[in-house]
Amino acid sequence: MMKTLSLLATLLIATAAHASSAPAAPAKADLAKGQALSTQVCAACHTADGTRGTPANPILAGQHAEYLAKQLADFKSGKRKSAVMQGFAGTLSEDDMRNVAAFYASKSAKPGAAKNKDTVNLGQAIYRGGIAAKGVPACAGCHSPNGAGLPVQYPRVGGQHADYAEAQLVAFRSGARQNLQMSAIAAKMNDAEIKAVADYMAGLH
C-alpha cells in the first residue's frame, strides 16, 4: 500500500512539474492597443485603418495577422530591408506587433479594381493557370482563387495596390526581397507578365 501511494505521489509530482514547464499560450491580442499604435505610428503611410492609402504602400486591412506580425519582425531584425520600416518596427515589442497586426486583420479590405483592360486576360491567365512554358505555377494555388491567401503561410493579395504588388514581384526577382519560393517564381517572369498579374490581383475580392 505504501509503495502504491509513493508511486502515485511521484507521478503527481512529475505531472505537475511537466505542466509548469510547458510553454505558456501567447497572450491574446489587444485590438485597442493595436488601434492606438496604428493611429500614432502607422497612419501616415497606411491610413488609420490600413485601407486604400498611397499605391506605393501596401493595404493592410484584412491581411492575415500572422503574416503582418512576421513582416514587422523581419523589418525589425533587418531580414526584410526597408530603412523606413526598420526604423518604425525597431520601436515595437512583440506584443506591439501582435496587437497592431490583429487590429489591421480585423478590418475589412475595400474592393479594388484592375485598371488596364488590355492586360486583364493575361493577368487572369497567369494568376489562375500560371505560365506552363516557363514553369511558373498558378498564383491561385497558394493565394487562393479570390486572392484571400492562407493564414500563417500565404498573404492576401486580392485587392492589393497594383503598384505595390508589382514592386514586390520585381524585388523578389532581383533578390532585393528575400523569399526562396517567390524569388524562384518571379525570376521566370518578364516585366509585362508581372505588371499584368499585379493589375489583375488588384481587382480580386
C-alpha positions in Angstrom: 0.0 0.0 0.0 2.8 2.4 1.0 4.6 1.6 -2.3 1.5 2.3 -4.3 1.0 5.7 -2.5 4.6 6.6 -3.0 4.4 5.8 -6.7 1.2 7.8 -7.1 2.8 10.8 -5.3 5.8 10.6 -7.6 3.6 10.5 -10.7 1.6 13.5 -9.5 4.8 15.5 -8.8 6.2 14.6 -12.2 2.9 15.6 -13.9 2.8 18.9 -12.1 6.4 19.6 -13.0 5.7 18.9 -16.7 2.7 21.2 -16.7 4.6 24.0 -15.1 7.4 23.7 -17.7 5.0 23.7 -20.6 5.2 26.9 -22.7 2.5 29.5 -21.8 0.0 30.2 -24.5 0.6 33.5 -26.3 -1.2 36.5 -24.9 -4.4 37.4 -26.7 -4.0 40.4 -29.0 -5.4 43.8 -27.7 -7.2 45.5 -30.5 -7.5 48.8 -28.7 -3.7 48.9 -28.2 -3.3 47.9 -31.8 -5.6 50.8 -32.9 -3.6 53.2 -30.8 -0.4 52.1 -32.5 -2.0 52.4 -35.9 -3.1 55.9 -35.2 0.2 57.1 -33.6 2.8 55.2 -35.7 1.4 53.7 -39.0 -1.4 56.0 -40.2 0.8 58.5 -42.1 1.7 55.8 -44.7 -1.0 53.1 -44.3 -4.0 55.2 -43.1 -5.5 54.7 -39.7 -7.4 51.6 -40.6 -5.0 50.2 -43.2 -7.3 50.7 -46.2 -6.6 52.4 -49.6 -3.7 54.8 -48.9 -0.9 55.7 -51.3 -0.4 53.0 -54.0 3.3 52.7 -53.2 2.4 51.4 -49.7 0.6 48.1 -49.0 -3.1 47.9 -48.0 -3.0 46.3 -44.6 -6.8 46.0 -43.8 -7.9 42.4 -43.9 -4.3 41.0 -44.2 -3.6 37.9 -42.1 -2.4 38.9 -38.6 0.3 36.2 -38.6 1.7 37.5 -41.8 1.8 41.1 -40.7 3.4 40.3 -37.4 6.1 38.3 -39.2 6.8 41.1 -41.6 7.2 43.5 -38.8 9.6 41.1 -37.0 11.6 40.7 -40.2 11.8 44.5 -40.7 13.0 44.9 -37.1 15.7 42.2 -37.4 16.8 43.5 -40.8 15.9 40.3 -42.6 13.5 42.3 -44.8 15.1 45.5 -45.9 13.5 48.9 -45.7 15.1 51.9 -44.0 11.7 53.4 -43.2 10.1 50.3 -41.9 13.1 49.1 -40.0 13.0 52.4 -38.1 9.4 52.1 -37.2 9.4 48.3 -36.4 12.5 48.8 -34.3 10.5 50.6 -31.7 7.9 47.9 -31.4 7.8 45.0 -28.9 6.4 41.5 -29.8 3.2 42.5 -28.1 3.0 45.7 -30.1 3.5 43.8 -33.3 0.8 41.2 -32.4 -1.6 43.9 -31.4 -1.3 46.2 -34.4 -1.3 43.2 -36.8 -4.5 41.9 -35.2 -6.1 45.3 -35.5 -5.4 45.6 -39.2 -6.5 42.0 -39.7 -9.8 42.8 -38.0 -10.7 45.4 -40.7 -12.4 44.6 -44.0 -10.4 45.4 -47.1 -12.2 47.7 -49.5 -12.6 46.2 -53.0 -10.1 47.4 -55.7 -10.2 47.1 -59.4 -7.9 46.2 -62.3 -7.1 49.3 -64.3 -5.6 48.0 -67.6 -8.3 46.3 -69.7 -5.6 45.4 -72.3 -3.8 43.1 -69.9 -6.5 41.7 -67.7 -6.8 38.5 -69.7 -3.0 37.9 -69.5 -3.1 38.6 -65.7 -6.0 36.3 -65.2 -4.3 33.5 -67.2 -1.2 33.8 -65.1 -3.0 34.0 -61.8 -5.3 31.1 -62.5 -3.1 28.9 -64.6 0.5 30.0 -64.4 2.9 30.0 -67.3 3.4 26.4 -68.2 6.2 27.1 -70.8 8.2 28.9 -68.1 7.4 26.6 -65.2 5.5 29.4 -63.4 2.8 28.0 -61.1 -0.7 29.4 -60.8 -0.8 32.2 -58.2 -4.2 30.9 -57.1 -2.6 27.6 -55.9 -1.1 29.4 -52.9 -3.1 32.7 -52.7 -6.5 31.1 -53.4 -8.7 31.8 -56.4 -10.1 35.0 -54.9 -6.7 36.2 -53.6 -7.6 35.7 -49.9 -4.4 33.7 -49.2 -3.9 31.3 -46.4 -3.4 32.4 -42.8 0.2 31.8 -41.5 1.5 30.7 -44.8 0.4 32.9 -47.7 -0.7 36.6 -47.6 -3.8 38.1 -49.0 -3.1 39.6 -52.4 -6.7 40.3 -53.6 -7.4 44.0 -53.8 -3.8 45.0 -53.1 -2.5 48.1 -54.8 -1.2 47.0 -58.3 1.8 49.4 -57.9 2.8 47.8 -54.6 2.3 44.2 -55.8 4.3 44.9 -59.0 7.2 46.4 -56.9 7.3 43.4 -54.6 7.4 40.9 -57.5 10.2 42.9 -59.1 12.0 42.9 -55.7 11.6 39.2 -55.4 13.0 38.8 -58.9 16.1 41.0 -58.3 16.8 39.5 -54.9 16.2 42.8 -53.1 13.4 41.0 -51.2 14.3 37.5 -49.9 11.9 34.6 -50.3 13.1 31.4 -52.0 9.7 30.4 -53.3 8.7 33.8 -54.6 12.1 34.7 -56.0 12.2 31.4 -58.0 8.8 32.2 -59.5 9.4 35.9 -60.2 12.7 35.2 -61.8 10.9 33.4 -64.6 8.5 36.4 -65.3 9.2 39.4 -67.5 8.1 43.0 -66.8 4.8 42.7 -68.8 3.8 39.5 -67.1 4.5 40.9 -63.6 2.6 44.1 -64.4 -0.4 42.2 -65.8 -0.8 39.8 -62.9 -0.3 42.6 -60.3 -3.1 44.6 -62.0 -5.3 41.6 -62.1 -4.8 40.9 -58.4 -5.9 44.4 -57.6 -9.4 43.5 -58.8 -9.8 40.3 -56.9 -12.2 40.1 -54.0 
